Amino acid sequence: MPASLPLYQIDAFADRLFAGNPAAVCPLDAWLPERVMQDIATENNLSETAYMVPRGNDFDIRWFTPKAEIELAGHPTLAAAYLILTRLQPSRATVRFHSRKGDVIDVVRDGDVFSMDFPARPAKPAGDLPAVGRALGADAAEYLMGRDAVAVFDREEQVRALAPDFGKVAALGYHGVLVTAPGRDCDFVSRFFVPNMGINEDPVTGSTHCTLIPFWAARLGKDELFARQVSARGGEIFCRHRGERVTIGGRAVLYMEGRIFL
């Protein structure tokens, strides 16, 4: 195991520092022991830490929250692509990642926007979910179920005003609770609560848009959408519905570069 490792912290889905979602990115020559990768992610205490290892011209990628490894993540993938395409290999305009589960994620740089190709994950109607409403402190107009429980509200103001009981959200046993509504100056807004993964509220989440894009594309009758995640930090997401795939795009800003000493 190397004595030290490079580490970058990048604000993803942001066009300025101190906005969007900060991700740690750790480029590796070979995988570290899982316990070490989890300990680093816990020490970083960010929503996710991404690790990547070269695979020819591509990269294998893995993502860890402060509590566990996860199978798919958007904002640290955006951060990793930003790092490769602007600093590590700036002559390139595209990069391909391979997840541990087998997903292939292509990222294309167009100016300062990085567009990621992800699988669509439509959610299904779930009827009434009163326990979700109690955990959120407000009843939604509609509930869906996919990887996460999804609460659909009528107005952006309702989503912004939510003050969940995170103990109750965790007790629901879902991966997370996703809330969404039509936006005032965008197509839709969202927030995402994930206390079981060590994140009460994720500032900006790429993977939830694998569910949100198909829903709002059908609801609004359009395939090109602009979204905001209305957490305290906030973020902008450029979206496209493409049937079984979705495009999730955003900007990124480098905040910090350093080394981890093991």
C-alpha positions, 0 to 999 in steps of 0.5 A, spaced: 500 500 500 502 506 498 505 511 503 501 517 500 495 518 495 493 524 491 486 527 493 482 532 490 475 536 493 471 538 487 464 542 488 460 538 483 453 541 479 456 548 481 459 554 477 462 557 483 466 555 489 461 553 496 455 551 492 453 544 489 455 538 492 463 537 494 466 530 492 472 527 494 476 524 488 482 519 489 486 517 483 489 510 484 494 505 480 490 499 484 485 498 489 486 499 496 483 494 501 476 496 502 477 497 509 482 503 507 477 506 502 471 506 507 476 509 512 478 514 508 471 516 506 469 516 513 474 521 515 473 525 509 465 526 511 463 528 504 457 525 501 461 521 497 468 519 495 470 516 489 476 512 487 478 510 480 483 506 477 485 506 470 482 500 465 486 502 458 483 508 456 477 507 461 477 507 468 474 503 473 470 507 479 467 506 486 463 510 490 463 510 498 459 514 503 461 515 510 458 509 512 458 504 506 459 503 498 454 504 494 452 502 487 451 508 483 453 515 484 452 522 480 456 527 483 462 524 484 462 521 477 462 528 475 467 530 479 472 525 477 470 526 470 472 534 471 478 532 474 480 527 468 478 532 463 481 538 465 487 536 469 489 529 469 488 528 461 486 535 459 487 533 451 481 529 452 473 531 451 470 524 453 471 519 458 468 512 460 467 509 467 465 502 469 462 501 475 463 495 480 456 493 478 457 493 471 454 499 469 458 503 463 458 511 464 460 515 458 462 523 460 462 528 455 465 535 456 462 541 452 465 547 454 464 547 462 458 542 462 460 535 463 454 530 461 453 523 464 450 518 460 446 514 466 441 508 466 434 511 467 430 508 473 423 510 473 419 509 479 412 506 480 406 509 483 406 507 490 399 509 493 399 513 500 405 512 504 403 515 511 409 514 514 413 518 509 409 524 510 409 523 518 417 523 517 417 529 512 412 533 516 408 534 510 403 529 506 405 529 498 400 529 493 403 523 490 408 517 492 412 513 488 417 507 489 423 506 486 430 505 489 428 511 494 421 513 496 419 519 492 414 524 494 411 529 489 409 535 492 404 541 488 409 547 489 416 548 490 415 552 496 413 546 499 419 542 498 423 548 500 419 548 507 420 541 509 424 540 515 424 532 516 425 528 522 431 524 520 430 519 525 423 517 522 426 518 515 432 513 517 427 508 521 423 508 514 428 503 512 429 506 505 435 507 501 433 515 501 427 519 501 426 523 495 422 529 494 420 533 488 415 539 485 415 543 479 419 549 479 418 556 479 424 558 474 426 551 472 422 545 470 422 541 477 426 541 483 428 536 488 431 535 495 434 528 497 434 525 505 439 519 506 440 518 513 441 511 513 447 512 508 450 517 513 447 524 509 441 527 512 441 531 506 445 530 500 446 537 497 446 535 490 444 528 487 446 525 480 443 518 481 436 521 483 435 524 477 435 517 473 428 517 477 426 524 476 428 525 469 423 520 466 417 522 471 418 529 469 419 528 462 412 524 462 409 529 466 411 535 462 411 532 455 418 534 454 425 530 453 430 536 455 429 539 462 433 544 467 432 542 474 435 545 481 436 541 487 434 546 492 438 544 498 442 549 502 448 549 497 443 548 491 445 546 484 443 546 477 442 539 473 441 539 465 437 533 463 435 529 457 430 523 457 433 518 452 428 512 453 432 507 457 438 512 458 438 519 461 443 524 460 445 528 467 449 534 466 453 539 470 459 544 471 464 543 477 469 547 480 476 545 484 476 547 491 482 543 494 488 538 492 492 535 497 495 528 499 493 523 504 498 520 508 497 512 510 
